[in-house]
């Protein structure tokens, strides 16, 4: 085979996935096309959590081939019926691709594409980023597990994004021979180039935000939901008892009013930026001294990868799937049990009093994230194809 004919199924354009598609397109051995089930992300759509209509401000359709299919779903924001594209089923059935890469199994589309692939003898590569949940029980969980096992059993390759993701697939009885690595990644070059441009402007950005040059800034960039546990960070900072500690909350979500109320009551220095799009997010990483991602469950938060590119030490919870891979204890941060306020406070206090350690850990963060790139993802896809058609 001179060139693999690959279809990549994607529910909609995602700013973190687009660099992977571009890298796959560059590989001579692969002729790829991304099949989109919706225009979400390209066209503005109102997000209740952020209270704004969001349209990503970076190019999402440049540098690779793609097709859009009509989505007949009435609710496009989430759920099993959020992607209903009969045209995709017929496309896979008739176009005779060598392989299709399916991303996720939580919508009816994924199952229809699975069936179409089987009927057309198209090899199936699966990619997902789930990790084990500490508390999973009940009949719904049991049904979900059985369906997931059935889906994965039908796939020729199952790709994993981190050690937490690999553990999850192993629990679902996927054979070791099917595993290929597609690392959780962001466009490192993009963020590191932004960082270099913004370093000379750091003092001015801090001044605009009301942050002094000797303040210790903790960045929390996420959707403000209970799962992300932003209130834990406020509680931890309360225990630090230092007026030099500033928490920079970038984002929005249902917890924001509670966050503002408690931060005010505890007299915590907290800055709330609201939703920040891709072109502006880099300036907030630039002024930070450390990054916090302390979710109870977070399979692969790309904000963690972004933070490492800005040479930031990290406070991370054990509910984060990439924690074991991207955060090394005492090297570039600390991994604590989610909800452990005292451990969080101790680490924040330690870093806020040790400028040298902050710098050393930040340098290590940049080294650790170096090989977690979209190019490595694309090469992982090629490895999977070579395995299937060997």
Secondary structure, DSSP 8 states (H G I E B T S, - for coil): --SEEEEEEESS--HHHHHHHHHHHH-TTEEEEEEES--BTTB-EEETTTTEEE--SS-SSSSS-EEE-----S--SSSTTS---HHHHHHHHHH--SEEEEE-SSSHHHHHHHHHHHHTT-EEEEE------S---SHHHHHHHHHHHHHHHT-SEEEESSHHHHHHHHHTT--GGGEEE------HHHHHHHHHHHHTTHHHHHHHHT--TT-EEEEEES---GGGTHHHHHHHHHHH--TTEEEEEEB--TTHHHHHHHHHHTT-EEEEEE---HHHHHHHHHH-SEEEE--SSBS--HHHHHHHHTT-EEEEETTBTTHHHH--BTTTEEEE-TT-HHHHHHHHHHHHT-HHHHHHHHHHHHHHHTT--HHHHHHHHHHHHHHHT-
